């Protein structure tokens, strides 16, 4: 199946839901569309440039479909769509988009097959030491781990 490494972090941010130590997945890199297309090329024998072109078209169409209120099923991976954040009202007559919808969220719901595969993933705890460089962060603020030995 797969293997996910975790490391402990002491989160003392004012915005942290729970202060103290928690585990975070150790992410080594981010795979971009170009690299993903190269992997797809190996499995499909379609050149990476064409794969990347099709992936860009798929993303464009998915974005449009989701923004028009559709859910998009991605086979055995799962489904993407929108949910809303908001507040409730005491009665149906008081409900308005302006007053009750505070924002939209793009969501992903894994398929049954993906959930089953997640059950088989091996999880291990690692201790960060001086062979790990944790200074880089991804676009979401997650620490990117790179081995200094490579």
C-alpha positions as CSV (number, residue, x, y, z in Angstrom):
1,X,0.0,0.0,0.0
2,X,1.7,3.1,1.2
3,X,3.6,4.6,4.2
4,X,3.1,8.0,5.9
5,X,5.6,9.3,8.3
6,X,4.5,11.7,11.1
7,X,6.4,14.1,13.3
8,X,5.4,15.8,16.6
9,X,5.0,19.5,16.7
10,X,4.3,21.8,19.7
11,X,1.7,24.1,18.4
12,X,1.4,27.2,20.6
13,X,-0.2,29.5,18.1
14,X,-3.1,31.7,19.4
15,X,-5.3,30.2,16.6
16,X,-4.4,26.6,17.4
17,X,-7.6,24.6,18.2
18,X,-5.7,22.7,20.9
19,X,-2.4,23.8,22.3
20,X,0.3,21.3,22.9
21,X,1.9,18.4,20.9
22,X,0.2,16.9,17.9
23,X,1.3,14.9,14.9
24,X,1.6,16.2,11.4
25,X,2.3,14.2,8.2
26,X,5.9,14.6,7.0
27,X,5.7,15.9,3.4
28,X,8.9,15.5,1.4
29,X,7.9,17.5,-1.7
30,X,4.9,18.8,-3.7
31,X,4.3,17.0,-7.0
32,X,3.4,19.5,-9.7
33,X,1.4,19.0,-12.8
34,X,4.5,18.5,-14.9
35,X,5.9,15.7,-12.7
36,X,2.5,14.1,-12.4
37,X,2.2,14.1,-16.2
38,X,5.5,12.4,-16.5
39,X,4.3,9.6,-14.2
40,X,1.0,9.3,-16.2
41,X,3.1,9.0,-19.3
42,X,4.9,6.0,-17.9
43,X,1.6,4.2,-17.2
44,X,-0.3,5.3,-20.3
45,X,2.3,5.6,-23.0
46,X,0.9,9.0,-23.9
47,X,3.5,11.7,-24.0
48,X,3.7,14.0,-21.0
49,X,3.0,17.2,-22.9
50,X,-0.3,15.8,-24.1
51,X,-1.1,14.5,-20.6
52,X,-0.4,17.9,-19.1
53,X,-2.6,19.6,-21.7
54,X,-5.5,17.2,-21.0
55,X,-5.0,17.7,-17.2
56,X,-5.2,21.5,-17.6
57,X,-8.4,21.1,-19.6
58,X,-9.8,18.7,-17.0
59,X,-9.0,21.2,-14.1
60,X,-10.5,24.1,-16.1
61,X,-13.7,22.2,-16.7
62,X,-13.9,20.8,-13.1
63,X,-13.5,24.3,-11.7
64,X,-16.3,25.5,-13.9
65,X,-18.6,22.6,-13.0
66,X,-18.0,23.0,-9.2
67,X,-18.5,26.8,-9.4
68,X,-21.8,26.1,-11.1
69,X,-23.0,23.9,-8.2
70,X,-22.1,20.5,-9.5
71,X,-20.2,17.7,-7.7
72,X,-17.5,16.1,-9.7
73,X,-16.8,12.4,-9.2
74,X,-13.2,11.4,-9.8
75,X,-13.6,7.6,-10.0
76,X,-12.0,5.7,-7.3
77,X,-10.3,8.8,-5.9
78,X,-13.5,10.6,-4.6
79,X,-15.8,13.6,-5.2
80,X,-15.1,17.3,-5.2
81,X,-17.7,20.0,-4.7
82,X,-18.7,23.0,-2.6
83,X,-20.1,23.4,0.9
84,X,-21.0,26.6,2.7
85,X,-20.1,28.0,6.0
86,X,-22.7,30.0,7.7
87,X,-25.1,30.6,10.5
88,X,-28.6,29.4,11.2
89,X,-31.8,31.3,11.7
90,X,-34.8,30.6,14.0
91,X,-37.2,30.3,11.1
92,X,-37.2,29.6,7.4
93,X,-38.6,33.1,6.7
94,X,-35.4,34.6,8.3
95,X,-33.0,32.7,6.1
96,X,-31.2,34.7,3.4
97,X,-28.0,34.1,1.5
98,X,-26.7,37.5,2.6
99,X,-27.3,36.9,6.3
100,X,-26.7,33.2,6.6
101,X,-23.9,32.3,4.1
102,X,-20.5,33.4,5.3
103,X,-18.4,31.7,2.7
104,X,-17.9,28.7,0.5
105,X,-15.5,25.8,0.9
106,X,-14.1,23.6,-1.8
107,X,-14.3,20.0,-0.4
108,X,-13.1,16.6,-1.3
109,X,-14.8,13.4,-0.1
110,X,-12.8,10.2,-0.7
111,X,-14.5,7.3,-2.4
112,X,-15.3,4.0,-0.6
113,X,-12.3,2.5,-2.4
114,X,-10.0,5.3,-1.3
115,X,-11.2,5.0,2.3
116,X,-10.5,1.3,2.3
117,X,-7.0,1.9,0.9
118,X,-6.3,4.5,3.7
119,X,-7.0,1.7,6.2
120,X,-4.0,-0.2,4.7
121,X,-1.5,2.7,4.9
122,X,1.3,2.1,7.4
123,X,1.9,5.0,9.8
124,X,5.1,5.6,11.6
125,X,6.4,8.3,14.0
126,X,9.8,9.9,13.2
127,X,11.9,12.1,15.4
128,X,13.3,15.1,13.6
129,X,17.1,15.4,14.0
130,X,20.0,17.3,12.4
131,X,19.7,15.3,9.2
132,X,16.4,16.9,8.5
133,X,16.0,20.5,7.2
134,X,12.6,21.9,8.3
135,X,13.0,25.5,7.2
136,X,10.9,25.2,4.0
137,X,7.1,25.4,4.1
138,X,4.5,24.7,1.4
139,X,1.8,27.1,0.3
140,X,-0.4,26.0,3.2
141,X,2.3,26.6,5.9
142,X,3.1,22.9,6.3
143,X,6.7,22.1,6.9
144,X,8.5,20.5,3.9
145,X,11.0,17.9,5.0
146,X,14.2,17.3,3.0
147,X,17.0,15.0,3.9
148,X,20.3,16.8,4.1
149,X,22.1,13.5,3.2
150,X,20.8,13.5,-0.4
